[in-house]
Amino acid sequence: MITRKYDVYCGIDVGKTAHHAVALAADGTRILSRPLPQDENAITALLGELATAGSVLVVVDQPRNIGAMPVAVARAAGADVAYLSGLRMRRIADLYPGNAKTDVRDAFIIADAARTLPDTLLPIAQHDDIVEGLRMLAGFDADLAAEENRINGRIRSVLLTVHPALERAIGKHLYRPVGVAVLAAFGGPVGLAATTSTHLREVTKAAAPRIGDAVADSIEAALGEQTVTVPGAEKADFVLRTLARQLHQVREARADLEVQFVAELDRHPAGPILTSMPGVAARTAVTMLVEIADIDRFQNAGHLAVYAGVAPRTHRSGTSIRGEHRQHSGNARLKRAMYLSAFASLREPASRAYYDRKRTEGKNHRSALICLARRRSNVLYAMLSSGTTYRSATELSVRRPGPADGKSY
């Protein structure tokens, strides 16, 4: 929350190649309104001009991507920075006359909202190289995950077209190295039919020593189920071989990313705290870290739960209560991470007991998991706020924490 008063409020409506800046004095007088190139020198010159009028608050409508340069330059120039979210921007815009969507009007609304409605502004945490680096890597990992799913689906589609039995035999092993290894080595049904049983088993055993023979047996049985050759089967071998190699490269890239995730989490103070929580592996911890960024921007655990979209909403009309419903808003990426980590934590006795209790109360699987995620958000908030790693109820019962141990959960 912005509580300080400033001499100049500069609203910047950011764009890809150029922005527009409007600066207002504390009394609302317009100091300047001009286009602003996406250029460090131009932004620095503007801020230097405004600094002659006193303290400056720079407010943007997008703090990352196309808005990253103005934020970084403003910080380097010694100005304070804040962020007016798109949703709040649209709601505030309805209070101003006119409905034209122009850069000048938007920049003025941003500056005037900063001047008159400081509670609507969101703080932009100080630049953290680790968090921003992980944000970049996490975005790339999400792209690779989508590409992996696309290639996997394409492989199964091609196999289903030319040899359904082979799709049943190999498709269930595509998430393992052995399925990809077979397709990369032989392609599709034509290549598999042309190879020897010995060669096939060499490949399957090298990729999966324990189940290699069973995989080879299922492939040979599938080849025997179909005697006709579907048109295009020969060309399908080339497609499948190429797709399998691409899938292998994508998985190697994601494995390399996971190594970087672990290393960067070890460097960040919140990393060991997040990974100490049951059900939170490296990728989930990275998502939580980059989406939460700074736990101090949340006033309490309830605000974090609302932001994560795991807090139930009660529908009321007058004196009647219409019940609680799942929240469909919130940060989608953080919500998914909280949900998946809650599901993974069911192996822990405390989480399983809470989940089972919600199921006995009549909640379905998804609702019970959301309840568990909501409870875990309280624990997560307390851990990050105090800098304390997770301790189970059993550990707490063995030793009562001293004053230096922080809070217990």
C-alpha positions in Angstrom: 0.0 0.0 0.0 1.3 3.5 -0.9 1.0 5.8 2.1 3.5 8.5 1.3 2.6 11.8 -0.4 4.5 12.8 -3.5 5.1 16.0 -5.3 4.7 14.4 -8.8 2.6 11.4 -9.9 3.6 10.1 -13.2 1.3 7.6 -14.9 2.7 5.6 -17.8 0.5 3.7 -20.2 3.1 1.2 -21.5 3.3 -0.1 -25.0 5.5 -2.4 -27.1 7.6 0.3 -28.9 6.4 3.5 -27.2 4.6 4.6 -24.0 2.6 7.7 -23.0 3.4 9.5 -19.8 1.2 12.0 -18.0 2.5 13.7 -14.9 0.3 15.4 -12.3 1.2 17.7 -9.4 -0.1 16.9 -5.9 -3.0 19.3 -6.5 -3.9 17.7 -9.8 -2.3 20.2 -12.1 -1.0 18.6 -15.3 2.7 19.0 -15.5 3.2 17.2 -18.8 1.7 14.8 -21.3 3.9 13.3 -24.0 4.7 10.1 -25.9 7.7 8.2 -24.5 9.8 5.9 -26.6 10.8 2.5 -25.3 14.2 3.8 -24.7 16.4 4.1 -21.6 17.8 7.6 -22.4 14.3 9.0 -23.2 12.8 7.6 -20.0 15.8 8.8 -17.9 15.5 12.3 -19.4 11.8 12.5 -18.5 12.3 11.4 -15.0 15.2 13.9 -14.6 12.8 16.7 -15.7 10.2 15.6 -13.3 12.7 15.3 -10.4 13.2 19.1 -10.5 9.6 19.4 -9.2 10.2 17.2 -6.1 9.6 13.6 -5.2 8.3 11.4 -8.0 6.0 8.3 -7.9 6.0 6.4 -11.2 2.9 4.1 -11.8 2.6 1.7 -14.7 -0.3 -0.5 -15.8 2.0 -3.5 -16.5 5.2 -4.1 -14.4 6.7 -6.8 -16.5 7.3 -7.6 -20.2 6.8 -4.3 -22.1 6.6 -2.4 -18.7 9.9 -3.8 -17.4 12.1 -1.1 -18.9 10.2 1.9 -17.4 10.2 0.2 -14.0 13.9 -0.6 -14.1 14.9 2.9 -15.3 12.7 4.6 -12.7 14.3 2.6 -9.9 17.8 3.4 -11.3 16.8 7.1 -11.3 15.7 6.9 -7.6 12.0 7.2 -8.2 9.4 5.1 -6.3 7.4 2.7 -8.5 3.9 1.2 -8.2 1.5 -0.8 -10.3 -2.2 -0.3 -11.1 -3.7 -3.6 -12.2 -5.7 -3.9 -15.4 -8.9 -4.9 -13.5 -8.7 -1.9 -11.2 -7.8 0.3 -14.1 -10.9 -0.6 -16.0 -13.1 -0.1 -12.9 -11.6 3.3 -12.1 -11.9 4.4 -15.8 -15.7 4.1 -15.5 -15.5 7.0 -13.0 -14.0 9.4 -15.6 -16.0 11.1 -18.3 -15.8 9.7 -21.9 -15.3 6.2 -23.0 -12.6 6.6 -25.7 -9.7 4.2 -25.3 -6.6 6.4 -25.9 -3.1 6.2 -24.5 -3.4 9.8 -23.2 -6.6 9.1 -21.3 -5.3 5.9 -19.8 -2.0 7.5 -18.7 -4.0 10.4 -17.1 -6.3 7.9 -15.2 -3.2 6.0 -13.9 -1.6 9.2 -12.7 -4.8 10.6 -11.1 -5.6 7.2 -9.5 -2.2 7.2 -7.9 -2.8 10.8 -6.6 -6.3 10.3 -5.3 -6.7 6.6 -4.7 -3.4 5.3 -3.4 -5.1 2.2 -1.9 -5.7 0.9 -5.4 -2.0 0.7 -6.1 0.0 -2.4 -5.7 3.7 -2.4 -4.7 6.3 -3.7 -7.1 8.8 -5.7 -5.1 12.5 -4.7 -5.3 14.2 -6.4 -8.2 15.3 -9.9 -7.2 17.6 -11.5 -9.8 16.8 -15.0 -8.5 13.0 -14.6 -8.7 13.1 -12.8 -12.1 15.4 -15.5 -13.4 13.2 -18.2 -12.2 10.2 -16.4 -13.7 11.9 -16.5 -17.1 12.8 -20.2 -16.7 9.4 -21.1 -15.4 7.8 -19.5 -18.5 10.1 -21.4 -20.8 9.3 -24.6 -18.9 5.6 -24.1 -19.3 6.2 -23.7 -23.1 8.1 -26.9 -23.1 5.5 -28.7 -21.2 2.8 -27.6 -23.7 5.1 -28.7 -26.5 5.7 -32.1 -24.8 1.9 -32.7 -24.6 1.5 -31.6 -28.2 4.2 -34.0 -29.5 2.9 -36.8 -27.3 -0.6 -36.4 -28.7 0.6 -36.2 -32.3 2.6 -39.4 -31.9 -0.5 -41.2 -30.6 -2.6 -39.8 -33.4 -0.2 -41.0 -36.1 0.1 -44.5 -34.5 -3.7 -44.7 -34.2 -4.0 -43.9 -37.9 -1.6 -46.5 -39.3 -1.7 -49.2 -36.6 -4.2 -49.1 -33.7 -2.8 -52.2 -32.0 0.7 -50.7 -31.9 -0.7 -47.5 -30.5 -2.1 -49.5 -27.6 1.2 -51.2 -27.1 3.5 -48.2 -27.3 1.2 -45.4 -26.3 1.1 -46.4 -22.6 4.9 -46.3 -22.5 5.4 -42.8 -24.1 5.8 -41.2 -20.7 8.8 -43.6 -20.2 12.1 -43.5 -22.0 11.5 -46.9 -23.5 8.5 -45.8 -25.6 10.4 -42.8 -27.1 13.5 -45.0 -27.7 11.6 -47.6 -29.7 10.0 -45.0 -32.0 13.3 -43.0 -32.4 15.1 -46.2 -33.4 12.5 -47.9 -35.7 9.8 -45.4 -36.5 6.4 -47.0 -36.9 5.0 -50.4 -38.0 7.0 -50.7 -41.2 10.3 -50.2 -39.4 9.4 -52.4 -36.5 8.3 -55.2 -38.8 11.6 -55.0 -40.7 13.8 -55.3 -37.6 14.8 -58.5 -35.8 13.5 -59.5 -32.4 17.0 -59.4 -31.1 17.5 -55.9 -32.2 14.2 -54.8 -30.8 15.0 -56.3 -27.4 18.4 -54.7 -27.3 16.7 -51.3 -27.7 14.0 -52.0 -25.1 16.3 -53.5 -22.5 18.8 -50.6 -22.9 16.0 -48.1 -22.2 14.1 -50.1 -19.6 16.1 -53.0 -18.1 13.4 -54.2 -15.8 10.4 -54.3 -18.3 12.3 -54.3 -21.6 11.4 -57.8 -22.5 7.7 -57.3 -21.6 7.6 -54.2 -23.8 9.1 -56.0 -26.7 6.7 -58.9 -26.3 3.7 -56.5 -26.4 5.1 -54.8 -29.6 5.6 -58.1 -31.3 2.1 -59.2 -30.4 0.6 -56.0 -31.6 2.4 -56.3 -35.0 0.9 -59.7 -35.4 -2.7 -58.4 -34.9 -2.6 -56.4 -38.2 -1.7 -57.8 -41.6 -2.9 -55.0 -43.8 -0.8 -52.0 -44.5 -2.6 -48.7 -44.1 -1.8 -46.1 -46.9 0.9 -43.8 -45.6 2.3 -46.2 -43.1 5.8 -46.0 -44.7 5.9 -42.2 -44.5 4.5 -42.5 -40.9 7.8 -44.1 -39.9 9.7 -40.9 -40.8 7.2 -38.8 -38.9 7.2 -40.9 -35.8 11.0 -41.2 -35.7 11.3 -37.4 -36.0 8.6 -36.7 -33.4 10.2 -39.2 -31.0 13.5 -37.4 -31.2 11.9 -34.1 -30.7 10.1 -35.4 -27.6 13.4 -36.7 -26.3 15.0 -33.3 -26.8 12.1 -31.5 -25.0 12.3 -33.8 -22.1 16.1 -33.3 -21.9 15.6 -29.6 -21.8 13.0 -29.9 -19.0 15.4 -32.1 -17.1 18.1 -29.4 -17.4 15.6 -26.8 -16.3 14.8 -28.8 -13.2 18.5 -28.9 -12.2 18.5 -25.1 -12.5 15.3 -24.8 -10.5 16.9 -26.8 -7.6 20.1 -24.7 -7.7 18.2 -21.4 -7.7 15.8 -22.4 -5.0 18.8 -23.3 -2.8 20.1 -19.8 -3.4 16.9 -18.0 -2.4 15.9 -17.8 1.3 12.4 -18.9 0.6 13.5 -21.9 -1.5 14.2 -24.4 1.4 11.1 -23.2 3.2 8.8 -24.0 0.2 10.4 -27.4 -0.6 10.2 -28.4 3.1 6.4 -28.5 2.8 5.0 -31.9 1.9 3.9 -32.2 -1.7 6.0 -29.3 -2.9 8.7 -30.3 -5.4 11.1 -28.1 -7.3 8.7 -27.0 -10.1 5.8 -26.4 -7.7 8.1 -24.4 -5.4 9.3 -22.2 -8.3 5.7 -21.4 -9.3 4.8 -20.5 -5.7 7.9 -18.3 -5.4 7.5 -16.3 -8.6 3.7 -15.8 -8.1 3.9 -14.9 -4.5 7.2 -13.0 -4.9 7.0 -11.1 -1.6 4.9 -12.5 1.2 4.9 -9.0 2.9 2.5 -7.7 0.2 -0.3 -9.8 1.8 -1.8 -8.5 5.0 -2.7 -12.0 6.3 -3.2 -15.6 5.3 -6.7 -14.9 4.1 -5.5 -12.4 1.6 -3.0 -15.0 0.3 -5.8 -17.6 0.0 -7.9 -15.1 -2.0 -5.0 -14.3 -4.3 -4.4 -18.0 -4.9 -8.1 -18.6 -5.6 -8.4 -21.3 -2.8 -10.7 -19.3 -0.5 -14.4 -20.4 -0.7 -16.9 -17.6 -1.4 -20.2 -17.4 0.5 -23.2 -16.4 -1.6 -25.6 -14.3 0.4 -28.9 -12.6 -0.5 -30.4 -10.5 2.3 -30.7 -12.7 5.4 -30.4 -16.0 3.5 -27.1 -17.8 3.0 -26.9 -19.7 -0.2 -23.9 -21.7 0.6 -20.2 -21.6 -0.1 -18.8 -22.1 -3.7 -15.4 -22.5 -5.2 -13.7 -19.3 -6.2 -13.1 -19.0 -10.0 -10.9 -15.9 -9.7 -7.4 -15.6 -8.3 -4.0 -16.3 -9.7 -4.5 -19.3 -12.0 -0.9 -20.5 -11.9 -0.6 -20.3 -8.1 -4.0 -21.9 -7.7 -2.9 -24.9 -9.8 0.3 -25.2 -7.8 -1.6 -25.2 -4.5 -4.1 -27.7 -5.8 -1.4 -30.1 -7.2 0.7 -29.8 -4.0 -2.3 -30.6 -1.9 -3.0 -33.7 -4.0 0.7 -34.8 -3.6 0.6 -34.2 0.1 -2.1 -36.8 0.7 0.7 -39.3 1.5 1.3 -37.3 4.7 -0.8 -38.5 7.6 -2.0 -35.1 8.6 -3.1 -34.0 5.1 -4.8 -37.4 4.5 -6.7 -37.2 7.8 -7.9 -33.7 7.0 -8.9 -34.7 3.4 -10.7 -37.8 4.7 -12.6 -35.7 7.2 -13.8 -33.4 4.5 -14.9 -36.4 2.4 -17.0 -37.7 5.3 -18.6 -34.3 5.6 -20.0 -34.9 2.1 -17.5 -33.0 -0.1 -16.4 -34.5 -3.4 -12.7 -35.1 -4.2 -12.1 -31.8 -5.8 -13.8 -29.8 -3.1 -12.0 -31.7 -0.4 -8.7 -30.9 -2.1 -9.5 -27.2 -2.3 -10.3 -27.2 1.4 -6.9 -28.8 2.0 -5.2 -26.3 -0.3 -6.9 -23.5 1.7 -5.6 -24.9 5.0 -2.2 -25.3 3.6 -2.2 -21.7 2.4 -2.4 -20.7 6.1 0.7 -22.8 6.8 2.5 -21.5 3.8 1.8 -17.9 4.8 3.0 -18.5 8.4 6.2 -20.3 7.2 7.2 -17.5 4.7 6.3 -14.7 7.1 8.5 -16.2 9.9 11.2 -17.8 7.7 10.5 -21.2 9.3 10.6 -24.5 7.5 7.8 -27.0 7.8 7.6 -29.2 10.9 5.0 -32.0 11.3 2.8 -32.4 14.3 5.0 -35.3 15.4 8.1 -33.2 15.4 6.4 -30.5 17.3 5.3 -32.9 20.0 8.8 -34.2 20.5 10.4 -30.8 21.1 8.7 -27.5 22.0 10.3 -24.7 20.1 12.3 -22.1 21.9 12.2 -18.4 21.3 14.7 -18.6 18.4 12.7 -21.2 16.6 10.0 -18.8 15.3 6.4 -19.9 15.0 5.3 -23.6 15.0 2.6 -25.0 12.7 
